[in-house]
Amino acid sequence: MAKETSKGQNYLHGAAIMTAGVVLIKILGAIYKIPLGNMLGDDGYGLFLSAYNVYAVFLTLGTAGFPVALSRMISSAYTQGRPMQERRTYRVALCTFIVMGTLCASVMLFYPSRLASLMNNPDTDICILVLAPSVLLCCIAAAFRGLTQGHGDMIPTTMSQIIDVLAKVATGLTLAAVLLRSGMETSVAAAGAILGVTAGAAAALLYMVIIKRKRYRFKAVENPDIPDSSGEIFKNLVRIGVPIALGSIVLSLLNMIDSGLCMGRLQNAAGYDYHGAKVLYGVYGKAQTLFNLPAAFITPLTVAIVPAIAAEIVRKNKSGAAKISEDSLRIGMAVSLPMGIGLSVLSYPIMKVLYADAHESGAMLLGILGVASVFVSFSMISTAVLQASGRERLTVYSVLVGGAVKIAINWVAVGIPGINIYGAAIGTVFCNIAMCAMNLIFIRRSIDSPLSLRNIFLRPALPTAIMGVSAFAVYKGVMLMMPSDGRLYMVLSMLSAIAVAVIVYALAVTYFRAITEEDMALIPKGEKIAKLLIRK
């Protein structure tokens, strides 16, 4: 294996690199989704979202669980100094990913109308059709990412994601604008926009192929180890990957069911016609775009801790694995809590500034989903800890219970005219609360060292409360001083509130030691930041 520099890259360093990439990716994603939502309107954006939920299910079927399993197996082989085992593991995984991707893409390619009908949104068929090739492309890229992540090298994954978004933005927005100006129907314009996803997947795969050839080319070994048989490796890949995949598949199915259930209940029980249901679901999708922001910043941490914990377990260092687990949960909460609460307290100006013409329900939807995003983030980290610790089967139970809670609440609440689409957001909150509670119980029973709930929850909660009050007070105060409540003044008020919130939280989180000097030392340039912020 040509690449050797990743040995010194600790898990927080890798997570920090990926997080820096996430910032850029989210900026580019906003450039893509916000103008797109305004161009297509609530109606067209609902089509985009419904098709994307179908795509997410098949992408999860093709990749979920196996990239995590691959990174774990690569990390174990790398830690043990078994290059031949690493080589064969990668090749078995690549073949598996190609087969899975081909099967999933074929279903989308040949049955788009049937899938659209299942979503109670028949106009999405063309969107589903153009998304089909991206499933196969993403599956192949996932094999390359699993290889590099197994070495603790997060840079290729980050760069491929940035390239993916760049291509998606350039292709999707251009096609949507051209098609709309040509007088095409909204469904066709939505399909053009979503074609950007396939273009992005192709560009990302090309980059990963180049990186694999340049930096991860397998070379001859002087004293080769004897690898396990391909059948044994495949069995281990399935043993680790299937439980993880089941959890992820259920989550993706939940989003798909959520789409069909919301559309159906809004029309059949809440009293809306097809157009009205699409509008409400479309604005719900816009709020979901913002709701996913905290989780995007947590994803790098979940990716980085899997090989890190797996390596400690291979070394039989249980205390090291337990420390990484607790630190990850604490840092995850310190990141997600302020972001989620910030979305909630500033939900009205955020929706009005970003989606000026959206349905009025958007602000309250974002307020509820902001709270939900905190539990989503904790669920993601706790799931990664269990997966890395070899307890991946337990996460399936959490997801099944959470899914049952969500479906039950959605069925009842969305069908009530006075609640309607808000029921979907409420269901998301309680779904993830249930998953978090179960994961926490499983973790506490799975690791030898007891978790400090005070460190994980209380320390980030106090700074977040201070930040939330400060942000809301500044927004209201600045708005009162403005000559009118126009959009420009709302932008200034919102930006002022965000700036104050960042400063207040940075000071408070270090004062209450939710982030420690030891944590900061593990990220690039962290020592300098620690000297400025962290009290002795």
Secondary structure as a PSIPRED ss2 file (coil, helix, strand):
# PSIPRED VFORMAT (PSIPRED V4.0)

   1 M C   1.000  0.000  0.000
   2 A C   1.000  0.000  0.000
   3 K C   1.000  0.000  0.000
   4 E C   1.000  0.000  0.000
   5 T H   0.000  1.000  0.000
   6 S H   0.000  1.000  0.000
   7 K H   0.000  1.000  0.000
   8 G H   0.000  1.000  0.000
   9 Q C   1.000  0.000  0.000
  10 N C   1.000  0.000  0.000
  11 Y H   0.000  1.000  0.000
  12 L H   0.000  1.000  0.000
  13 H H   0.000  1.000  0.000
  14 G H   0.000  1.000  0.000
  15 A H   0.000  1.000  0.000
  16 A H   0.000  1.000  0.000
  17 I H   0.000  1.000  0.000
  18 M H   0.000  1.000  0.000
  19 T H   0.000  1.000  0.000
  20 A H   0.000  1.000  0.000
  21 G H   0.000  1.000  0.000
  22 V H   0.000  1.000  0.000
  23 V H   0.000  1.000  0.000
  24 L H   0.000  1.000  0.000
  25 I H   0.000  1.000  0.000
  26 K H   0.000  1.000  0.000
  27 I H   0.000  1.000  0.000
  28 L H   0.000  1.000  0.000
  29 G H   0.000  1.000  0.000
  30 A H   0.000  1.000  0.000
  31 I H   0.000  1.000  0.000
  32 Y H   0.000  1.000  0.000
  33 K H   0.000  1.000  0.000
  34 I H   0.000  1.000  0.000
  35 P H   0.000  1.000  0.000
  36 L H   0.000  1.000  0.000
  37 G H   0.000  1.000  0.000
  38 N H   0.000  1.000  0.000
  39 M H   0.000  1.000  0.000
  40 L H   0.000  1.000  0.000
  41 G H   0.000  1.000  0.000
  42 D H   0.000  1.000  0.000
  43 D H   0.000  1.000  0.000
  44 G H   0.000  1.000  0.000
  45 Y H   0.000  1.000  0.000
  46 G H   0.000  1.000  0.000
  47 L H   0.000  1.000  0.000
  48 F H   0.000  1.000  0.000
  49 L H   0.000  1.000  0.000
  50 S H   0.000  1.000  0.000
  51 A H   0.000  1.000  0.000
  52 Y H   0.000  1.000  0.000
  53 N H   0.000  1.000  0.000
  54 V H   0.000  1.000  0.000
  55 Y H   0.000  1.000  0.000
  56 A H   0.000  1.000  0.000
  57 V H   0.000  1.000  0.000
  58 F H   0.000  1.000  0.000
  59 L H   0.000  1.000  0.000
  60 T H   0.000  1.000  0.000
  61 L H   0.000  1.000  0.000
  62 G H   0.000  1.000  0.000
  63 T H   0.000  1.000  0.000
  64 A C   1.000  0.000  0.000
  65 G C   1.000  0.000  0.000
  66 F H   0.000  1.000  0.000
  67 P H   0.000  1.000  0.000
  68 V H   0.000  1.000  0.000
  69 A H   0.000  1.000  0.000
  70 L H   0.000  1.000  0.000
  71 S H   0.000  1.000  0.000
  72 R H   0.000  1.000  0.000
  73 M H   0.000  1.000  0.000
  74 I H   0.000  1.000  0.000
  75 S H   0.000  1.000  0.000
  76 S H   0.000  1.000  0.000
  77 A H   0.000  1.000  0.000
  78 Y H   0.000  1.000  0.000
  79 T H   0.000  1.000  0.000
  80 Q H   0.000  1.000  0.000
  81 G C   1.000  0.000  0.000
  82 R C   1.000  0.000  0.000
  83 P H   0.000  1.000  0.000
  84 M H   0.000  1.000  0.000
  85 Q H   0.000  1.000  0.000
  86 E H   0.000  1.000  0.000
  87 R H   0.000  1.000  0.000
  88 R H   0.000  1.000  0.000
  89 T H   0.000  1.000  0.000
  90 Y H   0.000  1.000  0.000
  91 R H   0.000  1.000  0.000
  92 V H   0.000  1.000  0.000
  93 A H   0.000  1.000  0.000
  94 L H   0.000  1.000  0.000
  95 C H   0.000  1.000  0.000
  96 T H   0.000  1.000  0.000
  97 F H   0.000  1.000  0.000
  98 I H   0.000  1.000  0.000
  99 V H   0.000  1.000  0.000
 100 M H   0.000  1.000  0.000
 101 G H   0.000  1.000  0.000
 102 T H   0.000  1.000  0.000
 103 L H   0.000  1.000  0.000
 104 C H   0.000  1.000  0.000
 105 A H   0.000  1.000  0.000
 106 S H   0.000  1.000  0.000
 107 V H   0.000  1.000  0.000
 108 M H   0.000  1.000  0.000
 109 L H   0.000  1.000  0.000
 110 F H   0.000  1.000  0.000
 111 Y C   1.000  0.000  0.000
 112 P H   0.000  1.000  0.000
 113 S H   0.000  1.000  0.000
 114 R H   0.000  1.000  0.000
 115 L H   0.000  1.000  0.000
 116 A H   0.000  1.000  0.000
 117 S H   0.000  1.000  0.000
 118 L H   0.000  1.000  0.000
 119 M C   1.000  0.000  0.000
 120 N C   1.000  0.000  0.000
 121 N C   1.000  0.000  0.000
 122 P H   0.000  1.000  0.000
 123 D H   0.000  1.000  0.000
 124 T H   0.000  1.000  0.000
 125 D H   0.000  1.000  0.000
 126 I H   0.000  1.000  0.000
 127 C H   0.000  1.000  0.000
 128 I H   0.000  1.000  0.000
 129 L H   0.000  1.000  0.000
 130 V H   0.000  1.000  0.000
 131 L H   0.000  1.000  0.000
 132 A H   0.000  1.000  0.000
 133 P H   0.000  1.000  0.000
 134 S H   0.000  1.000  0.000
 135 V H   0.000  1.000  0.000
 136 L H   0.000  1.000  0.000
 137 L H   0.000  1.000  0.000
 138 C H   0.000  1.000  0.000
 139 C H   0.000  1.000  0.000
 140 I H   0.000  1.000  0.000
 141 A H   0.000  1.000  0.000
 142 A H   0.000  1.000  0.000
 143 A H   0.000  1.000  0.000
 144 F H   0.000  1.000  0.000
 145 R H   0.000  1.000  0.000
 146 G H   0.000  1.000  0.000
 147 L H   0.000  1.000  0.000
 148 T H   0.000  1.000  0.000
 149 Q H   0.000  1.000  0.000
 150 G H   0.000  1.000  0.000
 151 H C   1.000  0.000  0.000
 152 G C   1.000  0.000  0.000
 153 D C   1.000  0.000  0.000
 154 M C   1.000  0.000  0.000
 155 I H   0.000  1.000  0.000
 156 P H   0.000  1.000  0.000
 157 T H   0.000  1.000  0.000
 158 T H   0.000  1.000  0.000
 159 M H   0.000  1.000  0.000
 160 S H   0.000  1.000  0.000
 161 Q H   0.000  1.000  0.000
 162 I H   0.000  1.000  0.000
 163 I H   0.000  1.000  0.000
 164 D H   0.000  1.000  0.000
 165 V H   0.000  1.000  0.000
 166 L H   0.000  1.000  0.000
 167 A H   0.000  1.000  0.000
 168 K H   0.000  1.000  0.000
 169 V H   0.000  1.000  0.000
 170 A H   0.000  1.000  0.000
 171 T H   0.000  1.000  0.000
 172 G H   0.000  1.000  0.000
 173 L H   0.000  1.000  0.000
 174 T H   0.000  1.000  0.000
 175 L H   0.000  1.000  0.000
 176 A H   0.000  1.000  0.000
 177 A H   0.000  1.000  0.000
 178 V H   0.000  1.000  0.000
 179 L H   0.000  1.000  0.000
 180 L H   0.000  1.000  0.000
 181 R H   0.000  1.000  0.000
 182 S C   1.000  0.000  0.000
 183 G C   1.000  0.000  0.000
 184 M C   1.000  0.000  0.000
 185 E C   1.000  0.000  0.000
 186 T H   0.000  1.000  0.000
 187 S H   0.000  1.000  0.000
 188 V H   0.000  1.000  0.000
 189 A H   0.000  1.000  0.000
 190 A H   0.000  1.000  0.000
 191 A H   0.000  1.000  0.000
 192 G H   0.000  1.000  0.000
 193 A H   0.000  1.000  0.000
 194 I H   0.000  1.000  0.000
 195 L H   0.000  1.000  0.000
 196 G H   0.000  1.000  0.000
 197 V H   0.000  1.000  0.000
 198 T H   0.000  1.000  0.000
 199 A H   0.000  1.000  0.000
 200 G H   0.000  1.000  0.000
 201 A H   0.000  1.000  0.000
 202 A H   0.000  1.000  0.000
 203 A H   0.000  1.000  0.000
 204 A H   0.000  1.000  0.000
 205 L H   0.000  1.000  0.000
 206 L H   0.000  1.000  0.000
 207 Y H   0.000  1.000  0.000
 208 M H   0.000  1.000  0.000
 209 V H   0.000  1.000  0.000
 210 I H   0.000  1.000  0.000
 211 I H   0.000  1.000  0.000
 212 K H   0.000  1.000  0.000
 213 R H   0.000  1.000  0.000
 214 K H   0.000  1.000  0.000
 215 R H   0.000  1.000  0.000
 216 Y C   1.000  0.000  0.000
 217 R C   1.000  0.000  0.000
 218 F C   1.000  0.000  0.000
 219 K C   1.000  0.000  0.000
 220 A C   1.000  0.000  0.000
 221 V C   1.000  0.000  0.000
 222 E C   1.000  0.000  0.000
 223 N C   1.000  0.000  0.000
 224 P C   1.000  0.000  0.000
 225 D C   1.000  0.000  0.000
 226 I C   1.000  0.000  0.000
 227 P C   1.000  0.000  0.000
 228 D C   1.000  0.000  0.000
 229 S C   1.000  0.000  0.000
 230 S H   0.000  1.000  0.000
 231 G H   0.000  1.000  0.000
 232 E H   0.000  1.000  0.000
 233 I H   0.000  1.000  0.000
 234 F H   0.000  1.000  0.000
 235 K H   0.000  1.000  0.000
 236 N H   0.000  1.000  0.000
 237 L H   0.000  1.000  0.000
 238 V H   0.000  1.000  0.000
 239 R H   0.000  1.000  0.000
 240 I H   0.000  1.000  0.000
 241 G H   0.000  1.000  0.000
 242 V H   0.000  1.000  0.000
 243 P H   0.000  1.000  0.000
 244 I H   0.000  1.000  0.000
 245 A H   0.000  1.000  0.000
 246 L H   0.000  1.000  0.000
 247 G H   0.000  1.000  0.000
 248 S H   0.000  1.000  0.000
 249 I H   0.000  1.000  0.000
 250 V H   0.000  1.000  0.000
 251 L H   0.000  1.000  0.000
 252 S H   0.000  1.000  0.000
 253 L H   0.000  1.000  0.000
 254 L H   0.000  1.000  0.000
 255 N H   0.000  1.000  0.000
 256 M H   0.000  1.000  0.000
 257 I H   0.000  1.000  0.000
 258 D H   0.000  1.000  0.000
 259 S H   0.000  1.000  0.000
 260 G H   0.000  1.000  0.000
 261 L H   0.000  1.000  0.000
 262 C H   0.000  1.000  0.000
 263 M H   0.000  1.000  0.000
 264 G H   0.000  1.000  0.000
 265 R H   0.000  1.000  0.000
 266 L H   0.000  1.000  0.000
 267 Q H   0.000  1.000  0.000
 268 N H   0.000  1.000  0.000
 269 A C   1.000  0.000  0.000
 270 A C   1.000  0.000  0.000
 271 G C   1.000  0.000  0.000
 272 Y C   1.000  0.000  0.000
 273 D C   1.000  0.000  0.000
 274 Y H   0.000  1.000  0.000
 275 H H   0.000  1.000  0.000
 276 G H   0.000  1.000  0.000
 277 A H   0.000  1.000  0.000
 278 K H   0.000  1.000  0.000
 279 V H   0.000  1.000  0.000
 280 L H   0.000  1.000  0.000
 281 Y H   0.000  1.000  0.000
 282 G H   0.000  1.000  0.000
 283 V H   0.000  1.000  0.000
 284 Y H   0.000  1.000  0.000
 285 G H   0.000  1.000  0.000
 286 K H   0.000  1.000  0.000
 287 A H   0.000  1.000  0.000
 288 Q H   0.000  1.000  0.000
 289 T H   0.000  1.000  0.000
 290 L H   0.000  1.000  0.000
 291 F H   0.000  1.000  0.000
 292 N C   1.000  0.000  0.000
 293 L H   0.000  1.000  0.000
 294 P H   0.000  1.000  0.000
 295 A H   0.000  1.000  0.000
 296 A H   0.000  1.000  0.000
 297 F H   0.000  1.000  0.000
 298 I H   0.000  1.000  0.000
 299 T H   0.000  1.000  0.000
 300 P H   0.000  1.000  0.000
 301 L H   0.000  1.000  0.000
 302 T H   0.000  1.000  0.000
 303 V H   0.000  1.000  0.000
 304 A H   0.000  1.000  0.000
 305 I H   0.000  1.000  0.000
 306 V H   0.000  1.000  0.000
 307 P H   0.000  1.000  0.000
 308 A H   0.000  1.000  0.000
 309 I H   0.000  1.000  0.000
 310 A H   0.000  1.000  0.000
 311 A H   0.000  1.000  0.000
 312 E H   0.000  1.000  0.000
 313 I H   0.000  1.000  0.000
 314 V H   0.000  1.000  0.000
 315 R C   1.000  0.000  0.000
 316 K C   1.000  0.000  0.000
 317 N C   1.000  0.000  0.000
 318 K H   0.000  1.000  0.000
 319 S H   0.000  1.000  0.000
 320 G H   0.000  1.000  0.000
 321 A H   0.000  1.000  0.000
 322 A H   0.000  1.000  0.000
 323 K H   0.000  1.000  0.000
 324 I H   0.000  1.000  0.000
 325 S H   0.000  1.000  0.000
 326 E H   0.000  1.000  0.000
 327 D H   0.000  1.000  0.000
 328 S H   0.000  1.000  0.000
 329 L H   0.000  1.000  0.000
 330 R H   0.000  1.000  0.000
 331 I H   0.000  1.000  0.000
 332 G H   0.000  1.000  0.000
 333 M H   0.000  1.000  0.000
 334 A H   0.000  1.000  0.000
 335 V H   0.000  1.000  0.000
 336 S H   0.000  1.000  0.000
 337 L H   0.000  1.000  0.000
 338 P H   0.000  1.000  0.000
 339 M H   0.000  1.000  0.000
 340 G H   0.000  1.000  0.000
 341 I H   0.000  1.000  0.000
 342 G H   0.000  1.000  0.000
 343 L H   0.000  1.000  0.000
 344 S H   0.000  1.000  0.000
 345 V H   0.000  1.000  0.000
 346 L C   1.000  0.000  0.000
 347 S H   0.000  1.000  0.000
 348 Y H   0.000  1.000  0.000
 349 P H   0.000  1.000  0.000
 350 I H   0.000  1.000  0.000
 351 M H   0.000  1.000  0.000
 352 K H   0.000  1.000  0.000
 353 V H   0.000  1.000  0.000
 354 L H   0.000  1.000  0.000
 355 Y C   1.000  0.000  0.000
 356 A C   1.000  0.000  0.000
 357 D C   1.000  0.000  0.000
 358 A C   1.000  0.000  0.000
 359 H C   1.000  0.000  0.000
 360 E C   1.000  0.000  0.000
 361 S C   1.000  0.000  0.000
 362 G H   0.000  1.000  0.000
 363 A H   0.000  1.000  0.000
 364 M H   0.000  1.000  0.000
 365 L H   0.000  1.000  0.000
 366 L H   0.000  1.000  0.000
 367 G H   0.000  1.000  0.000
 368 I H   0.000  1.000  0.000
 369 L H   0.000  1.000  0.000
 370 G H   0.000  1.000  0.000
 371 V H   0.000  1.000  0.000
 372 A H   0.000  1.000  0.000
 373 S H   0.000  1.000  0.000
 374 V H   0.000  1.000  0.000
 375 F H   0.000  1.000  0.000
 376 V H   0.000  1.000  0.000
 377 S H   0.000  1.000  0.000
 378 F H   0.000  1.000  0.000
 379 S H   0.000  1.000  0.000
 380 M H   0.000  1.000  0.000
 381 I H   0.000  1.000  0.000
 382 S H   0.000  1.000  0.000
 383 T H   0.000  1.000  0.000
 384 A H   0.000  1.000  0.000
 385 V H   0.000  1.000  0.000
 386 L H   0.000  1.000  0.000
 387 Q H   0.000  1.000  0.000
 388 A H   0.000  1.000  0.000
 389 S C   1.000  0.000  0.000
 390 G C   1.000  0.000  0.000
 391 R C   1.000  0.000  0.000
 392 E H   0.000  1.000  0.000
 393 R H   0.000  1.000  0.000
 394 L H   0.000  1.000  0.000
 395 T H   0.000  1.000  0.000
 396 V H   0.000  1.000  0.000
 397 Y H   0.000  1.000  0.000
 398 S H   0.000  1.000  0.000
 399 V H   0.000  1.000  0.000
 400 L H   0.000  1.000  0.000
 401 V H   0.000  1.000  0.000
 402 G H   0.000  1.000  0.000
 403 G H   0.000  1.000  0.000
 404 A H   0.000  1.000  0.000
 405 V H   0.000  1.000  0.000
 406 K H   0.000  1.000  0.000
 407 I H   0.000  1.000  0.000
 408 A H   0.000  1.000  0.000
 409 I H   0.000  1.000  0.000
 410 N H   0.000  1.000  0.000
 411 W H   0.000  1.000  0.000
 412 V H   0.000  1.000  0.000
 413 A H   0.000  1.000  0.000
 414 V C   1.000  0.000  0.000
 415 G C   1.000  0.000  0.000
 416 I C   1.000  0.000  0.000
 417 P C   1.000  0.000  0.000
 418 G C   1.000  0.000  0.000
 419 I C   1.000  0.000  0.000
 420 N C   1.000  0.000  0.000
 421 I C   1.000  0.000  0.000
 422 Y H   0.000  1.000  0.000
 423 G H   0.000  1.000  0.000
 424 A H   0.000  1.000  0.000
 425 A H   0.000  1.000  0.000
 426 I H   0.000  1.000  0.000
 427 G H   0.000  1.000  0.000
 428 T H   0.000  1.000  0.000
 429 V H   0.000  1.000  0.000
 430 F H   0.000  1.000  0.000
 431 C H   0.000  1.000  0.000
 432 N H   0.000  1.000  0.000
 433 I H   0.000  1.000  0.000
 434 A H   0.000  1.000  0.000
 435 M H   0.000  1.000  0.000
 436 C H   0.000  1.000  0.000
 437 A H   0.000  1.000  0.000
 438 M H   0.000  1.000  0.000
 439 N H   0.000  1.000  0.000
 440 L H   0.000  1.000  0.000
 441 I H   0.000  1.000  0.000
 442 F H   0.000  1.000  0.000
 443 I H   0.000  1.000  0.000
 444 R H   0.000  1.000  0.000
 445 R H   0.000  1.000  0.000
 446 S H   0.000  1.000  0.000
 447 I C   1.000  0.000  0.000
 448 D C   1.000  0.000  0.000
 449 S C   1.000  0.000  0.000
 450 P C   1.000  0.000  0.000
 451 L C   1.000  0.000  0.000
 452 S C   1.000  0.000  0.000
 453 L H   0.000  1.000  0.000
 454 R H   0.000  1.000  0.000
 455 N H   0.000  1.000  0.000
 456 I H   0.000  1.000  0.000
 457 F H   0.000  1.000  0.000
 458 L H   0.000  1.000  0.000
 459 R H   0.000  1.000  0.000
 460 P H   0.000  1.000  0.000
 461 A H   0.000  1.000  0.000
 462 L H   0.000  1.000  0.000
 463 P H   0.000  1.000  0.000
 464 T H   0.000  1.000  0.000
 465 A H   0.000  1.000  0.000
 466 I H   0.000  1.000  0.000
 467 M H   0.000  1.000  0.000
 468 G H   0.000  1.000  0.000
 469 V H   0.000  1.000  0.000
 470 S H   0.000  1.000  0.000
 471 A H   0.000  1.000  0.000
 472 F H   0.000  1.000  0.000
 473 A H   0.000  1.000  0.000
 474 V H   0.000  1.000  0.000
 475 Y H   0.000  1.000  0.000
 476 K H   0.000  1.000  0.000
 477 G H   0.000  1.000  0.000
 478 V H   0.000  1.000  0.000
 479 M H   0.000  1.000  0.000
 480 L H   0.000  1.000  0.000
 481 M H   0.000  1.000  0.000
 482 M C   1.000  0.000  0.000
 483 P C   1.000  0.000  0.000
 484 S C   1.000  0.000  0.000
 485 D C   1.000  0.000  0.000
 486 G C   1.000  0.000  0.000
 487 R H   0.000  1.000  0.000
 488 L H   0.000  1.000  0.000
 489 Y H   0.000  1.000  0.000
 490 M H   0.000  1.000  0.000
 491 V H   0.000  1.000  0.000
 492 L H   0.000  1.000  0.000
 493 S H   0.000  1.000  0.000
 494 M H   0.000  1.000  0.000
 495 L H   0.000  1.000  0.000
 496 S H   0.000  1.000  0.000
 497 A H   0.000  1.000  0.000
 498 I H   0.000  1.000  0.000
 499 A H   0.000  1.000  0.000
 500 V H   0.000  1.000  0.000
 501 A H   0.000  1.000  0.000
 502 V H   0.000  1.000  0.000
 503 I H   0.000  1.000  0.000
 504 V H   0.000  1.000  0.000
 505 Y H   0.000  1.000  0.000
 506 A H   0.000  1.000  0.000
 507 L H   0.000  1.000  0.000
 508 A H   0.000  1.000  0.000
 509 V H   0.000  1.000  0.000
 510 T H   0.000  1.000  0.000
 511 Y H   0.000  1.000  0.000
 512 F C   1.000  0.000  0.000
 513 R C   1.000  0.000  0.000
 514 A C   1.000  0.000  0.000
 515 I C   1.000  0.000  0.000
 516 T C   1.000  0.000  0.000
 517 E H   0.000  1.000  0.000
 518 E H   0.000  1.000  0.000
 519 D H   0.000  1.000  0.000
 520 M H   0.000  1.000  0.000
 521 A H   0.000  1.000  0.000
 522 L C   1.000  0.000  0.000
 523 I C   1.000  0.000  0.000
 524 P C   1.000  0.000  0.000
 525 K C   1.000  0.000  0.000
 526 G H   0.000  1.000  0.000
 527 E H   0.000  1.000  0.000
 528 K H   0.000  1.000  0.000
 529 I H   0.000  1.000  0.000
 530 A H   0.000  1.000  0.000
 531 K H   0.000  1.000  0.000
 532 L H   0.000  1.000  0.000
 533 L H   0.000  1.000  0.000
 534 I C   1.000  0.000  0.000
 535 R C   1.000  0.000  0.000
 536 K C   1.000  0.000  0.000
